[in-house]
Amino acid sequence: MSTPQHTEYDRALTADHRLRALAQLVTALCQFVRPADTMCGGCAWDALVKPLATPLIGWERGYKPEAAKDPDPDRAWRIYTGGEWLAGWKEAEQDRTPASTDTEQWLRTSEAWDAYCGELIRQLNAADPAHGHGIQRYGKAKTIAA
């Protein structure tokens, strides 16, 4: 890894304790993989790490979490128009926490996403024992599959 990329990764870790906690989780996950286990780096990224990282860094950072909606069987496959989607985005943008520091502004960029997530993906791929897709202990049923 190049020094500037590593410096940006460290900047992200220092900026938000949740990013540091997620990085520690990835490190632990990678250290617990045994040579006979299955831990596809891509599956681990898609199923576990990316959903946790998305609200913390990059374009999605700063938006308030939405309350869970009750299922509506009549609207299960509702198609939204471009105008409806744009109105929802504008409403969410008004509630977005302002980026009041240079670091907060940086954390909302693709550059920050690439620096932080690129390192996590590198670690996951390095720990992948190349036994196929999914995440499972040797001889056990798959618990997570992409």
N, C-alpha and C positions, 0 to 999 in steps of 0.2 A: 504494500500500500504506500502511495506517495505521501510525503510529509504534509503538503497542504491539505489533502483529503483527511489525513489522520487528525490534523489540527481542527478541522471543521467538525469531525466526529467528536472530538474532545469538547469542543465548544457546545455542541448539543447536549452532551452528558452533563456539563456544568450548568447549563441554562435551566434545566427542568429535571427535578428529582424523579419524575415519572419515567423520563427517557432513560435515566441511569438504572432504574429498577427493571425496566424492560430489557435493557442490555444485559443485566445480571441474570435475568431469567433465561435469555438465549444462551449465555455462557454455561449456566447450569444444565440446560437441556442438552447442549453439545457434549458436556463432560460425562453425562450419564449414559450416553449411547455406547453400547457394547459392540464389539466387532460382528456378532451374529444378529444383532437387532436390525430392524428396518426403520430408518428415519430418513425419508426423502427430504432433502433440503427445501425443495419447492413446495412440497405438501405442508411442511412445518411452517414455511413462510405464509402460504395462502390461508391455512386453516387456523393458525395460532397467532403469529407475530403481526402480520399486516393489519388485521382488524384492531389490534391493540395500538399499533403505531399511528394509524391513519388520523385519529382525532388529536394526536399530540404533536405532529410535525408535518410540514408541508401545507398545501392549500386548504386542508380541512381544519387546521388549527384555529382556535379562537371562537368557533361556533358553539353555542350552548347545546347541550344534549337535549334531544326531544323526548317527551314523555311517550311511553309505550302506548300504542293505540289498540283498542279492542278490535278483534276480528269482525269484519262486516261481510257476511257471505254475498251480499248483493254487489259489493265493490271489490271483490277479490282480484279481478283482472281489469280494473279501470284504466283507461288510456287517457293520459293528460295531454292537453293541447300545449303548444309552445307558450302561449300567453299565460296559461295556468302555472306552468313550470317557472316562467320568468317572475310571476307575481310571488310565488313561494320563495324563490331565491332572493328577491328584493326584501321580503319580510325577514328572512333569516339574516340577511346582510345588515339590517338595521339593528338587530339584537346581538350582532357579533361584538365580542370584546375588542376594544380598540388596541392596536399595536402601538404602544406608547414609548417603546425603547428600540434601539437599533437591533438588539438581540432578538426581541419579539418579532420585529419585522423580518429579520433573517430566518427565524424558525418557520415562517409561513411561506418560504420560497421552495422551489424545486431543487435549488442548490443544497439546502439544508436536508431535504428528503433524501437526495442522492447520497450525500455524505454519511448520514446516519444509517439509513436503511441499507445502503450498499455494503457497509461493514457487517451489519447483522446477517445479510444474505450470504456474504463471503464466509462467515463463521458457520452458518447452517450447512452450506454446501461442502465445506471442508470436513464437517463431522459426518456427512452422509456416507454410510458404509457400502453404498451401491448395491442394495438388495431389493430394489424395486420401489414402487410408490407406496405411500401411506406411512403411518407411524405405529410401530408395534414392537413388543418384546419378542425375542426369538421363541417360536412355537406357540404364541398367543394369538387370539383373534385380533384383527385390526380394530383399533379404537378410533382412528381418524384417517380418513382417506380424502384425497383431493378429487 
